[in-house]
Amino acid sequence: MSEAKAVSAGRPETGLLSKFVRSDLSRPTTLISGILLLLIAASATFAPLIAPTDPYDLATVSVLDGRLAPGEEMLDGTIAWLGTDGAGRDVLSAIIFGLRTSLTVAISSALIALVVGLAVGLTAAFYGGRIDAFLMRIVDIQLSFPAILVALVLLALLGKGVDKVIIALAIVQWALYARTVRAAAMVERRKEYFEAAICLELSNARIIWKHLLPNSVSSLIVLATLQTAHSISIEATLSFLGVGVPITEPSLGSLIANGFDYILSGAYWITFFPGVMLLATVAAINVLGDQLRAMVNPRLSR
């Protein structure tokens, strides 16, 4: 069998996938989640242009605007549609800037963890034996600890900062990617196209990246989507506890923490609106992740 036939024999069916893409996009939940994520991504990308004010510009923020109720007017004439916090920062603008930080941390950590987990999982599945056993024991040790606990310990050692949070989240996530891609690659190893590639005496790198990798990443796409939402939740938790993103870098978690002390005084909006945005973002990503999982495994869509 030629190499071209070996590759085509192991190539996943795309007609069924496109069929489910078209059908899932017509569902109201998927459509609403997709539109919401597009608005969130656009707001985070163009935050300086969209936000009514710069909530972290000391030249424009005034404590005299502190704890204004939603809809009240600030000293500079700007309407605080979602109110202001204790320092006089517009909550709507802070949410828009906070989305940028939260999405940056979540997406960056997910990509780093995906690359590391992909390399480890493919290596373990292809070589097997002692290499597989050694790598999977490291994965088992990693997964035996709660992610939030490991992240807390790492940040206690690394300190605060957006880059530190990205590193910590990538470390606590890579093992899950490695286990998932190894399981998918072990299934592909038993198929005829893989054995044909071995018989053709292709190099190990070529077999891994050209034959094994394309047929093992479909499940990782779904996992990466769901883990992005999980990363946003973990980052918000860490920032709420005061060990994640510093207060000079707005995130949804730090915004919720900023208004926690004012809840009993009646200024609910400082915490409520960032919490609603956090919930909406995570829910929208999870809905799309579930739809992607149904596209990868058509039996789940019934």
N, C-alpha and C positions, 0 to 999 in steps of 0.2 A: 504494500500500500504506500502510495506517495505521501509526502508531507502535507500537500494540499488536501488530500482526502482525509488524512488523519485529523487535520484542523477542522475541516467541515463536519466530520463525524462528531466532534466534541463541541461544536458551536451550539449554543442554546437557541431554542425556537423563538423567533422574534415576532411572528404573526400573531400568536396568542397574546404576547405581551402588549403589542400595540392595540389589540382589541380591548383589553382591559383598561389601558390608558384612556381610550376614548370613552368607554362606559363610565369609568370612575370620575372623570372630569365633569360629567353631566350630573353627578349627585350633588344635592344642595349643600350637604355638609362639607364635601371636598371643595366645592366652588367657594363657599364662604370662607373656609380656612385658607385657601389659596389667596383670595383677595386680601384677607386680613394680614397674611404674612408679607404680601407685596407692599402693603401700606406701611407695615412695621419696618421692613427693610429699607424702603424709600425714606421714611422719617429718620432712621438711624444714619443713613448715608448722607443725607442733606440736612442734618440737624442744624448747622449754623444758619442755613437759609430759611428753614421752616419755623424754628423756634421763635416765639415772640420776643424773648429776651435771652441774654446769655446769663444763666443763673449762677455762673462761677466767675463773673467779671466783677471784681471788687469795686470798680469805678461806677457801676450802674446799680448794684444791689444796695439797698438801704434797709436797716433794721426797723425803720419807721413803717415799712410795709409788712412787718411780721404778722403772721397769722390772720391775713385777710381772708374772709369767707369767699367761696366760689362766686364769681360774677362781680366782685368789687373792683374798684379802680385803684391802680397804684399811683404813687406820687408823680411818675413821669407820664401819666395818662394811659398807660397800657392796662387793658382789662385782664384781670387774673381769672380766667375762665374756670380754673380748677383750684383757685385760692393760692395762698403763699404759705411757706413754712415759717418756722420760728426766726430764721435769719432774714426773711424778706424775699426769698427766692421764689420765682414763679414755679408752681408745681408742674404745670403743663410743659414748660421749657425744660425743667429738670428731668421729667420722664423721657422726653425726646432725646436728651443727651445721655440719659441713663441707659436707654435701649442700645445706643451705639456701643457702650462699654460692655454690657451684658452679652450682646451678640458677638462682639469681637472675642471675648474670652471663651464663649461656648464653641464657636466655630473653629477658632485656632486650636484649642485643646482637642477637639474632636478630630481634626485633621492630623495633628501630631500623633495622637493615639492610634488612629487608623493606619498610618504609615508604619509605625513600630509594630503594631499587632499583626499587620499583614505580612511583614517580613518574618516575624517569629513563627506565625502559624504556618506559612508556606514552607519554611525551612523544616519545621518539625514534621509536617505531613510528608514531604518529599523524601527526606533522608531516613526518618523512622529510627527504630532501634534506640541506642543510648542517647542520641541527640534529642529524639522525640521525648523520651522519658525525662531527661534533664530539664528541657524547656517547659514541659507540662507541669513538672513539680514546682517550678518557679511561678507558673501561672496559678496553680492551686494555692500556693502560699499567698499570692497577691489577692486572690478572690476570697480568701478565708477571712479577711478583715473588712469591716464596713468602710465604704468609700469615704464617707464624711469624716470618720475617725482618722484615716490615713491622711486625708487632706489637711485636717487640723494639725497633725503632727508635722507634716511637711512645711506648712506655713509658719508654724512656730519656729522652725529651723531657718527657713528662707527669709521670713519677714513679709511685710506688706508690699503690694505692688501688683499691677495688672500682669506683668510678665511672670511674677511668682505664682499667681493664681493659675495662669495658663499651664505652667510647668506642673504644678500640683495636680490639676485636673487631668492632664495627659498621663501622669504616672498612675493614677487610680483607675484609668479607663483602658489602657492598652491591653491588659490581660484578657478582658472580655472579647475584644476584637480577635486576639490571637486564638482563643479557644473556638470562636465561631468559624473563622476561616480554616482552621485545621480540620474541623469536622466536615466542612464542605469539601475541602481538598482530599480528604481520605476517601470520600465517596467517588470523586473523580478519578482517583488512582486506580480504581477497579474497572474502569471502563476501557473499551477496546481502543479508542483513539489514543489513550495514554500509553497503552502497551505497544501500539504501533509506533509511537514517537520514540519509545525506548529501543525498539528493534531497529529503527533507522539510525541509532547511535548518535542522536543529536546531543548537544552539550547540555549539562544540567541547567545552566542559566536560561538557555533557550526553551527548554521544556517547561521550566517553572513560569517564566514571564510570558511566553507566547501560547502555551497550551493549558497549564494548570491555573494560572491567574485569571484569565478571562471567564472561566467557568466556575470560579469560586467567589466572585465579588458581589453577586446579586444579593445575597443575604446581608453583606456588609453595608450596602446602600441603605437598607431598611434600618439596620442597627445604628448606623451613623446618624440617621435622622432622629431616632428615638433618644440616642445618647446626647444629642445636641440639646434637646429639651431637658434631659436630666442634668446636663452641665449648667444650664441656666438656673435650675432649682438649687443645685449645690452652691454655685457662686452666690446666689441671693442669700442662702443660709449662712455662708461664711462671712459675707459682708454684714449681714444682720448681727452676727456675733462679734463683729469688730476685728476679725482677723483676715479679711479678704481684701477687697479693693479699698484703698485709703479714701478718706472723706473728700479729698481734693479731686478724686476721679469718680464722678457720679455713676451709680449703678442702681438697678431696681432694688437690690437688697439693702444698700446703704440709705436709699430714700425711704424705705419702709422703717428702717431703724431710726432715722432722723425724727419721724413723727410719732414714734412709739410713746415718748414721754408726754406728748400733748393730747393723747386720746381721752384721758379722764377730764381734761379741761374743756372738751367739746370740739377741739380742732381735729375732727376725725379725718378730714380730707387729706391731710398730710401723709397719712399712711394708707388710707382707703384706695385712692386712685392709683398709686404705684402698685398696690397689691392686685387690683383688678387688671392692670396691664400685664403684670407678671403671670397671672392666671390665664389671661387670654392668649398670651404668647406661647406658653407651654402647651395649652390645650390645642391650639391651632397646629403646632408642630406634631403633636401626638396623633391628631386626626389624620394628617397627611402621611405620617409614618405607618399608621394602620392600613391606609389605602395602598401604600407601596407594598406592604407585606401581603395584602390580598392579591396584588398584581404578580408578585413573585411566586406565590402559592395560590393558584386559582381556586383550590378547594375551600380556602378561608373566606372567599367572597360569596359563597352560597348562603 
